[in-house]
Amino acid sequence: MEKVTAFIKDSMQFFREVKVELQKVTFPTRQETVSSTVVVLVLTVIIAAYLGFSDWALSRIVKMLLQVG
């Protein structure tokens, strides 16, 4: 029975501390969230284009090398 009581007390203390910590959190505004999302999308497109071009160029080089040999 002591273990159950100790577990309940520890659990309650944990949730009290969680509540205190969550009050310290500052969540981003809608504008900050939209701005960050746009930056991520733009960088994703740029990186995808770069990797796509690199893949295309390297495959062309390999094909040319294999045709010569």
C-alpha positions in Angstrom: 0.0 0.0 0.0 2.9 2.4 0.7 4.2 1.9 -2.8 0.8 2.9 -4.3 0.6 6.0 -2.1 4.1 7.0 -2.9 3.4 6.5 -6.6 0.3 8.7 -6.4 2.1 11.4 -4.6 5.0 11.3 -7.1 2.6 11.4 -10.0 0.8 14.4 -8.6 4.1 16.2 -8.0 5.2 15.5 -11.5 2.0 16.9 -13.0 2.2 20.0 -10.8 5.8 20.6 -12.2 4.6 20.0 -15.7 1.9 22.6 -15.3 4.5 25.1 -14.0 6.8 24.4 -16.9 4.0 24.7 -19.5 3.2 28.2 -18.1 6.8 29.3 -19.0 6.4 28.2 -22.6 5.9 30.9 -25.3 4.2 29.6 -28.3 4.8 31.2 -31.7 2.3 33.6 -33.2 0.4 32.7 -36.3 2.6 35.0 -38.4 5.8 33.4 -37.1 4.4 29.9 -37.8 3.4 30.9 -41.4 6.8 32.5 -42.0 8.7 29.5 -40.7 6.5 27.2 -42.9 7.2 29.2 -46.0 10.9 29.2 -45.3 10.8 25.4 -44.9 8.8 24.9 -48.1 11.1 27.2 -50.2 14.3 25.5 -48.9 12.7 22.1 -49.6 12.0 23.1 -53.2 15.5 24.5 -53.7 17.2 21.4 -52.3 15.0 19.1 -54.3 15.8 21.0 -57.5 19.6 20.9 -56.7 19.5 17.2 -55.9 17.4 16.5 -59.0 19.8 18.4 -61.2 22.8 16.7 -59.6 21.3 13.3 -60.1 20.5 14.1 -63.8 24.0 15.5 -64.5 25.8 12.6 -62.8 23.7 10.0 -64.6 24.5 11.7 -67.9 28.2 11.6 -67.1 28.0 7.9 -66.1 26.1 7.0 -69.3 28.7 8.9 -71.4 31.6 7.1 -69.7 30.0 3.7 -70.1 29.3 4.3 -73.8 32.9 5.3 -74.5 34.3 2.1 -72.9 
